[in-house]
Amino acid sequence: MSIWMAIGVTALGCYAVKLVGLLVPAGALEKPLVRRLAALLPVALLAALTAQQTFGDGHALVLDARAAGVAAAAVVLVLRAPFLLVVAAAVVVTAGVRAMGG
């Protein structure tokens, strides 16, 4: 399969998913369960992406400076710090661990 065929199939698939979303009746979207899932799904997907990018490396589990940065961010988050401070703590700890480790 050529690269352009893969791009075309992907584009058609994205369009089909968008079309199916537009065809869902408005009444189905007003149900409390659907509203709750719609609110929680982006958080779950972002958490999964963060975990995969932090701890995954192909087929192996990796614990390196990134894990220390995420742990530091979690601690600062529990202390209810502003978001920029959470990101800054993660960056500083990750850079510090990398500097100490080589």
SETORLUM-48227 format. One record per residue: residue in three letters; x, y, z of N, C-alpha, C in turn. Coordinates in steps of 0.001 Angstrom, whole numbers, plus 500000, padded with zeros to 6 digits. Atoms other than C-alpha are relative to their C-alpha. Layout:
N
site code = ALA&n.X = X&n.Y = Y&n.Z = Z&ca.X = X&ca.Y = Y&ca.Z = Z&c.X = X&c.Y = Y&c.Z = Z
...
END
This chain:
102
site code = MET&n.X = 500856&n.Y = 498824&n.Z = 500000&ca.X = 500000&ca.Y = 500000&ca.Z = 500000&c.X = 500902&c.Y = 501239&c.Z = 500000
site code = SER&n.X = 499165&n.Y = 498802&n.Z = 500091&ca.X = 501461&ca.Y = 503333&ca.Z = 499008&c.X = 499645&c.Y = 500985&c.Z = 501099
site code = ILE&n.X = 500201&n.Y = 499003&n.Z = 498950&ca.X = 501788&ca.Y = 506261&ca.Z = 501348&c.X = 498780&c.Y = 500865&c.Z = 499706
site code = TRP&n.X = 501147&n.Y = 499163&n.Z = 500346&ca.X = 499188&ca.Y = 508273&ca.Z = 499416&c.X = 498687&c.Y = 499269&c.Z = 500192
site code = MET&n.X = 501209&n.Y = 500780&n.Z = 499755&ca.X = 496682&ca.Y = 505462&ca.Z = 499648&c.X = 499697&c.Y = 499979&c.Z = 501507
site code = ALA&n.X = 500187&n.Y = 499979&n.Z = 498555&ca.X = 497219&ca.Y = 505321&ca.Z = 503415&c.X = 499480&c.Y = 501356&c.Z = 500462
site code = ILE&n.X = 500470&n.Y = 498654&n.Z = 499660&ca.X = 496748&ca.Y = 509093&ca.Z = 503639&c.X = 498545&c.Y = 500163&c.Z = 499588
site code = GLY&n.X = 501383&n.Y = 499909&n.Z = 500469&ca.X = 493552&ca.Y = 508864&ca.Z = 501581&c.X = 499034&c.Y = 499216&c.Z = 500871
site code = VAL&n.X = 500852&n.Y = 500829&n.Z = 499131&ca.X = 492119&ca.Y = 506037&ca.Z = 503690&c.X = 499838&c.Y = 500658&c.Z = 501362
site code = THR&n.X = 500074&n.Y = 499312&n.Z = 498708&ca.X = 492963&ca.Y = 507939&ca.Z = 506864&c.X = 499091&c.Y = 501218&c.Z = 499915
site code = ALA&n.X = 500843&n.Y = 498814&n.Z = 500176&ca.X = 491325&ca.Y = 511115&ca.Z = 505536&c.X = 498534&c.Y = 499615&c.Z = 499897
site code = LEU&n.X = 501390&n.Y = 500464&n.Z = 500106&ca.X = 488175&ca.Y = 509217&ca.Z = 504557&c.X = 499481&c.Y = 499483&c.Z = 501334
site code = GLY&n.X = 500409&n.Y = 500487&n.Z = 498681&ca.X = 488095&ca.Y = 507520&ca.Z = 507953&c.X = 499690&c.Y = 501142&c.Z = 500952
site code = CYS&n.X = 500245&n.Y = 498827&n.Z = 499142&ca.X = 488376&ca.Y = 510864&ca.Z = 509751&c.X = 498700&c.Y = 500692&c.Z = 499606
site code = TYR&n.X = 501233&n.Y = 499373&n.Z = 500465&ca.X = 485605&ca.Y = 512310&ca.Z = 507588&c.X = 498789&c.Y = 499172&c.Z = 500419
site code = ALA&n.X = 501111&n.Y = 500875&n.Z = 499616&ca.X = 483391&ca.Y = 509278&ca.Z = 508289&c.X = 499694&c.Y = 500115&c.Z = 501494
site code = VAL&n.X = 500218&n.Y = 499856&n.Z = 498560&ca.X = 483904&ca.Y = 509593&ca.Z = 512049&c.X = 499323&c.Y = 501337&c.Z = 500304
site code = LYS&n.X = 500613&n.Y = 498677&n.Z = 499821&ca.X = 483043&ca.Y = 513307&ca.Z = 511856&c.X = 498538&c.Y = 499970&c.Z = 499561
site code = LEU&n.X = 501358&n.Y = 500093&n.Z = 500508&ca.X = 479935&ca.Y = 512544&ca.Z = 509791&c.X = 499102&c.Y = 499221&c.Z = 500947
site code = VAL&n.X = 500777&n.Y = 500788&n.Z = 499043&ca.X = 478760&ca.Y = 509880&ca.Z = 512224&c.X = 499701&c.Y = 500834&c.Z = 501248
site code = GLY&n.X = 500220&n.Y = 499131&n.Z = 498851&ca.X = 479199&ca.Y = 512384&ca.Z = 515064&c.X = 498929&c.Y = 501037&c.Z = 499744
site code = LEU&n.X = 501025&n.Y = 499020&n.Z = 500341&ca.X = 477040&ca.Y = 514910&ca.Z = 513243&c.X = 498618&c.Y = 499377&c.Z = 499849
site code = LEU&n.X = 501281&n.Y = 500682&n.Z = 500190&ca.X = 474319&ca.Y = 512316&ca.Z = 512607&c.X = 499376&c.Y = 499517&c.Z = 501303
site code = VAL&n.X = 500553&n.Y = 500425&n.Z = 498704&ca.X = 473856&ca.Y = 511503&ca.Z = 516303&c.X = 498900&c.Y = 500976&c.Z = 500395
site code = PRO&n.X = 501096&n.Y = 499100&n.Z = 499617&ca.X = 470487&ca.Y = 512862&ca.Z = 517459&c.X = 500356&c.Y = 500830&c.Z = 501232
site code = ALA&n.X = 499703&n.Y = 499091&n.Z = 498891&ca.X = 470645&ca.Y = 515836&ca.Z = 519830&c.X = 499486&c.Y = 499446&c.Z = 501323
site code = GLY&n.X = 500550&n.Y = 500576&n.Z = 498771&ca.X = 468486&ca.Y = 513980&ca.Z = 522362&c.X = 500941&c.Y = 498999&c.Z = 500652
site code = ALA&n.X = 499054&n.Y = 500978&n.Z = 499447&ca.X = 471137&ca.Y = 511292&ca.Z = 522752&c.X = 501155&c.Y = 500688&c.Z = 500698
site code = LEU&n.X = 498877&n.Y = 499275&n.Z = 499409&ca.X = 473746&ca.Y = 513906&ca.Z = 523594&c.X = 499625&c.Y = 500694&c.Z = 501304
site code = GLU&n.X = 500458&n.Y = 499317&n.Z = 498786&ca.X = 471629&ca.Y = 515400&ca.Z = 526382&c.X = 499883&c.Y = 499075&c.Z = 501207
site code = LYS&n.X = 500100&n.Y = 500945&n.Z = 498887&ca.X = 471607&ca.Y = 512239&ca.Z = 528516&c.X = 501132&c.Y = 500242&c.Z = 500990
site code = PRO&n.X = 498966&n.Y = 499731&n.Z = 498986&ca.X = 473495&ca.Y = 512618&ca.Z = 531830&c.X = 501245&c.Y = 499119&c.Z = 499859
site code = LEU&n.X = 498850&n.Y = 500891&n.Z = 500144&ca.X = 475707&ca.Y = 509578&ca.Z = 531209&c.X = 500906&c.Y = 500453&c.Z = 498853
site code = VAL&n.X = 499221&n.Y = 499556&n.Z = 501157&ca.X = 476787&ca.Y = 510857&ca.Z = 527803&c.X = 500750&c.Y = 501293&c.Z = 500332
site code = ARG&n.X = 499345&n.Y = 498745&n.Z = 499613&ca.X = 477528&ca.Y = 514322&ca.Z = 529214&c.X = 501190&c.Y = 499730&c.Z = 500926
site code = ARG&n.X = 498920&n.Y = 500323&n.Z = 499068&ca.X = 479617&ca.Y = 512798&ca.Z = 532016&c.X = 501186&c.Y = 499358&c.Z = 499287
site code = LEU&n.X = 498928&n.Y = 500636&n.Z = 500768&ca.X = 481562&ca.Y = 510595&ca.Z = 529636&c.X = 500718&c.Y = 501007&c.Z = 499113
site code = ALA&n.X = 499382&n.Y = 498987&n.Z = 500860&ca.X = 482155&ca.Y = 513532&ca.Z = 527280&c.X = 500910&c.Y = 500922&c.Z = 500808
site code = ALA&n.X = 499163&n.Y = 499144&n.Z = 499165&ca.X = 483570&ca.Y = 515533&ca.Z = 530183&c.X = 501247&c.Y = 499268&c.Z = 500483
site code = LEU&n.X = 498880&n.Y = 500754&n.Z = 499438&ca.X = 485833&ca.Y = 512747&ca.Z = 531463&c.X = 500919&c.Y = 499373&c.Z = 498956
site code = LEU&n.X = 499212&n.Y = 500684&n.Z = 501025&ca.X = 487047&ca.Y = 511218&ca.Z = 528201&c.X = 501281&c.Y = 500741&c.Z = 499620
site code = PRO&n.X = 498737&n.Y = 499317&n.Z = 500333&ca.X = 489580&ca.Y = 513960&ca.Z = 527275&c.X = 501053&c.Y = 499879&c.Z = 501101
site code = VAL&n.X = 499056&n.Y = 500132&n.Z = 498891&ca.X = 491145&ca.Y = 513733&ca.Z = 530748&c.X = 500624&c.Y = 498610&c.Z = 499990
site code = ALA&n.X = 499487&n.Y = 501371&n.Z = 500033&ca.X = 491464&ca.Y = 509956&ca.Z = 530476&c.X = 500962&c.Y = 499794&c.Z = 498833
site code = LEU&n.X = 499116&n.Y = 500141&n.Z = 501155&ca.X = 492979&ca.Y = 510154&ca.Z = 527000&c.X = 501327&c.Y = 500731&c.Z = 500208
site code = LEU&n.X = 498773&n.Y = 499255&n.Z = 499725&ca.X = 495474&ca.Y = 512812&ca.Z = 528075&c.X = 500869&c.Y = 499282&c.Z = 501032
site code = ALA&n.X = 499248&n.Y = 500759&n.Z = 499000&ca.X = 496462&ca.Y = 510764&ca.Z = 531123&c.X = 500657&c.Y = 498771&c.Z = 499379
site code = ALA&n.X = 499432&n.Y = 501180&n.Z = 500664&ca.X = 496970&ca.Y = 507663&ca.Z = 528969&c.X = 501161&c.Y = 500388&c.Z = 499097
site code = LEU&n.X = 498914&n.Y = 499541&n.Z = 500867&ca.X = 499067&ca.Y = 509605&ca.Z = 526470&c.X = 501225&c.Y = 500400&c.Z = 500809
site code = THR&n.X = 498895&n.Y = 499601&n.Z = 499137&ca.X = 501168&ca.Y = 511099&ca.Z = 529250&c.X = 500717&c.Y = 498785&c.Z = 500568
site code = ALA&n.X = 499386&n.Y = 501213&n.Z = 499441&ca.X = 501746&ca.Y = 507695&ca.Z = 530846&c.X = 500790&c.Y = 499239&c.Z = 498940
site code = GLN&n.X = 499310&n.Y = 500729&n.Z = 501062&ca.X = 502672&ca.Y = 506099&ca.Z = 527524&c.X = 501280&c.Y = 500715&c.Z = 499592
site code = GLN&n.X = 498817&n.Y = 499249&n.Z = 500399&ca.X = 505090&ca.Y = 508885&ca.Z = 526616&c.X = 501046&c.Y = 500063&c.Z = 501106
site code = THR&n.X = 499068&n.Y = 499907&n.Z = 498884&ca.X = 506631&ca.Y = 508949&ca.Z = 530089&c.X = 500658&c.Y = 498661&c.Z = 500300
site code = PHE&n.X = 499495&n.Y = 501290&n.Z = 499539&ca.X = 507018&ca.Y = 505265&ca.Z = 530885&c.X = 500224&c.Y = 498973&c.Z = 498899
site code = GLY&n.X = 499860&n.Y = 500969&n.Z = 501076&ca.X = 507004&ca.Y = 503575&ca.Z = 527485&c.X = 501126&c.Y = 500349&c.Z = 499058
site code = ASP&n.X = 498951&n.Y = 499826&n.Z = 500998&ca.X = 509850&ca.Y = 503074&ca.Z = 525061&c.X = 499960&c.Y = 498787&c.Z = 499080
site code = GLY&n.X = 500160&n.Y = 501160&n.Z = 500870&ca.X = 508775&ca.Y = 500750&ca.Z = 522299&c.X = 499226&c.Y = 498915&c.Z = 500709
site code = HIS&n.X = 500655&n.Y = 501136&n.Z = 499346&ca.X = 508040&ca.Y = 497482&ca.Z = 524078&c.X = 500443&c.Y = 499826&c.Z = 501445
site code = ALA&n.X = 499464&n.Y = 500154&n.Z = 498648&ca.X = 509698&ca.Y = 498134&ca.Z = 527435&c.X = 499522&c.Y = 501132&c.Z = 500907
site code = LEU&n.X = 500315&n.Y = 499004&n.Z = 498988&ca.X = 508884&ca.Y = 499969&ca.Z = 530632&c.X = 501289&c.Y = 500716&c.Z = 500377
site code = VAL&n.X = 498804&n.Y = 499214&n.Z = 499746&ca.X = 511329&ca.Y = 502808&ca.Z = 531257&c.X = 499741&c.Y = 500931&c.Z = 501179
site code = LEU&n.X = 500051&n.Y = 499054&n.Z = 498894&ca.X = 511918&ca.Y = 504666&ca.Z = 534500&c.X = 501258&c.Y = 500853&c.Z = 499926
site code = ASP&n.X = 498855&n.Y = 499108&n.Z = 500130&ca.X = 514155&ca.Y = 507657&ca.Z = 533852&c.X = 499638&c.Y = 501375&c.Z = 500544
site code = ALA&n.X = 500212&n.Y = 498646&n.Z = 499488&ca.X = 514234&ca.Y = 511408&ca.Z = 534435&c.X = 498575&c.Y = 500483&c.Z = 499770
site code = ARG&n.X = 501383&n.Y = 499588&n.Z = 500259&ca.X = 510801&ca.Y = 511825&ca.Z = 532880&c.X = 499068&c.Y = 499555&c.Z = 501117
site code = ALA&n.X = 500826&n.Y = 500490&n.Z = 498900&ca.X = 509262&ca.Y = 509696&ca.Z = 535631&c.X = 500169&c.Y = 500862&c.Z = 501240
site code = ALA&n.X = 499763&n.Y = 499112&n.Z = 498865&ca.X = 510881&ca.Y = 511892&ca.Z = 538261&c.X = 499285&c.Y = 501333&c.Z = 499798
site code = GLY&n.X = 500700&n.Y = 498752&n.Z = 500299&ca.X = 509458&ca.Y = 514973&ca.Z = 536546&c.X = 498499&c.Y = 499881&c.Z = 500183
site code = VAL&n.X = 501445&n.Y = 500220&n.Z = 499818&ca.X = 505951&ca.Y = 513517&ca.Z = 536469&c.X = 499669&c.Y = 499862&c.Z = 501483
site code = ALA&n.X = 500221&n.Y = 500130&n.Z = 498554&ca.X = 506252&ca.Y = 512560&ca.Z = 540145&c.X = 500045&c.Y = 501360&c.Z = 500688
site code = ALA&n.X = 499907&n.Y = 498657&n.Z = 499418&ca.X = 507342&ca.Y = 516098&ca.Z = 541028&c.X = 498761&c.Y = 500819&c.Z = 499648
site code = ALA&n.X = 501207&n.Y = 499277&n.Z = 500409&ca.X = 504438&ca.Y = 517524&ca.Z = 539037&c.X = 498790&c.Y = 499522&c.Z = 500799
site code = ALA&n.X = 501122&n.Y = 500531&n.Z = 499220&ca.X = 502025&ca.Y = 515219&ca.Z = 540872&c.X = 500022&c.Y = 500543&c.Z = 501423
site code = VAL&n.X = 499891&n.Y = 499471&n.Z = 498630&ca.X = 503345&ca.Y = 516370&ca.Z = 544255&c.X = 499574&c.Y = 501467&c.Z = 500031
site code = VAL&n.X = 500355&n.Y = 498581&n.Z = 500034&ca.X = 503042&ca.Y = 520036&ca.Z = 543299&c.X = 498515&c.Y = 500175&c.Z = 499702
site code = LEU&n.X = 501432&n.Y = 499947&n.Z = 500306&ca.X = 499573&ca.Y = 519371&ca.Z = 541895&c.X = 499160&c.Y = 499712&c.Z = 501236
site code = VAL&n.X = 500718&n.Y = 500317&n.Z = 498759&ca.X = 498462&ca.Y = 517801&ca.Z = 545193&c.X = 500022&c.Y = 501195&c.Z = 500946
site code = LEU&n.X = 499901&n.Y = 498795&n.Z = 499166&ca.X = 499632&ca.Y = 520989&ca.Z = 546914&c.X = 499187&c.Y = 501166&c.Z = 499438
site code = ARG&n.X = 500890&n.Y = 499020&n.Z = 500637&ca.X = 497207&ca.Y = 522880&ca.Z = 544630&c.X = 500733&c.Y = 501236&c.Z = 499486
site code = ALA&n.X = 499243&n.Y = 498896&n.Z = 500582&ca.X = 499844&ca.Y = 525011&ca.Z = 542951&c.X = 499409&c.Y = 500360&c.Z = 498630
site code = PRO&n.X = 500462&n.Y = 499623&n.Z = 501341&ca.X = 499049&ca.Y = 526948&ca.Z = 539746&c.X = 500656&c.Y = 499120&c.Z = 498928
site code = PHE&n.X = 499551&n.Y = 500899&n.Z = 501056&ca.X = 499493&ca.Y = 525087&ca.Z = 536480&c.X = 501423&c.Y = 500311&c.Z = 499540
site code = LEU&n.X = 498646&n.Y = 499655&n.Z = 500456&ca.X = 502602&ca.Y = 527009&ca.Z = 535400&c.X = 501062&c.Y = 499545&c.Z = 501002
site code = LEU&n.X = 499070&n.Y = 500482&n.Z = 498987&ca.X = 504275&ca.Y = 526119&ca.Z = 538685&c.X = 500148&c.Y = 498481&c.Z = 499928
site code = VAL&n.X = 499945&n.Y = 501460&n.Z = 500164&ca.X = 503404&ca.Y = 522450&ca.Z = 538144&c.X = 500929&c.Y = 499645&c.Z = 498839
site code = VAL&n.X = 499152&n.Y = 500260&n.Z = 501170&ca.X = 505009&ca.Y = 522523&ca.Z = 534689&c.X = 501452&c.Y = 500357&c.Z = 500311
site code = ALA&n.X = 498637&n.Y = 499587&n.Z = 499663&ca.X = 508032&ca.Y = 524420&ca.Z = 536006&c.X = 500675&c.Y = 498989&c.Z = 500920
site code = ALA&n.X = 499426&n.Y = 501004&n.Z = 499100&ca.X = 508547&ca.Y = 521880&ca.Z = 538805&c.X = 500398&c.Y = 498745&c.Z = 499229
site code = ALA&n.X = 499681&n.Y = 501183&n.Z = 500807&ca.X = 508415&ca.Y = 519022&ca.Z = 536310&c.X = 501237&c.Y = 500229&c.Z = 499150
site code = VAL&n.X = 498851&n.Y = 499685&n.Z = 500848&ca.X = 510913&ca.Y = 520737&ca.Z = 534020&c.X = 501286&c.Y = 500046&c.Z = 500813
site code = VAL&n.X = 498796&n.Y = 499857&n.Z = 499162&ca.X = 513352&ca.Y = 521605&ca.Z = 536810&c.X = 500454&c.Y = 498640&c.Z = 500514
site code = VAL&n.X = 499613&n.Y = 501309&n.Z = 499458&ca.X = 513263&ca.Y = 518121&ca.Z = 538353&c.X = 500535&c.Y = 499100&c.Z = 498882
site code = THR&n.X = 499525&n.Y = 500834&n.Z = 501118&ca.X = 513620&ca.Y = 516386&ca.Z = 534985&c.X = 501391&c.Y = 500428&c.Z = 499555
site code = ALA&n.X = 498677&n.Y = 499500&n.Z = 500399&ca.X = 516548&ca.Y = 518620&ca.Z = 534008&c.X = 501046&c.Y = 499685&c.Z = 501066
site code = GLY&n.X = 499064&n.Y = 500319&n.Z = 498929&ca.X = 518162&ca.Y = 518115&ca.Z = 537411&c.X = 500405&c.Y = 498536&c.Z = 500015
site code = VAL&n.X = 499677&n.Y = 501441&n.Z = 500024&ca.X = 517926&ca.Y = 514330&ca.Z = 537234&c.X = 500853&c.Y = 499657&c.Z = 498791
site code = ARG&n.X = 499174&n.Y = 500259&n.Z = 501202&ca.X = 519286&ca.Y = 514326&ca.Z = 533692&c.X = 501413&c.Y = 500545&c.Z = 500171
site code = ALA&n.X = 498675&n.Y = 499436&n.Z = 499796&ca.X = 522154&ca.Y = 516608&ca.Z = 534726&c.X = 500835&c.Y = 499139&c.Z = 500954
site code = MET&n.X = 499272&n.Y = 500866&n.Z = 499061&ca.X = 523082&ca.Y = 514334&ca.Z = 537644&c.X = 500335&c.Y = 498646&c.Z = 499378
site code = GLY&n.X = 499786&n.Y = 501321&n.Z = 500572&ca.X = 522764&ca.Y = 511181&ca.Z = 535553&c.X = 500875&c.Y = 499988&c.Z = 498773
site code = GLY&n.X = 499133&n.Y = 499953&n.Z = 501177&ca.X = 524814&ca.Y = 512346&ca.Z = 532620&c.X = 499293&c.Y = 500463&c.Z = 498853
END
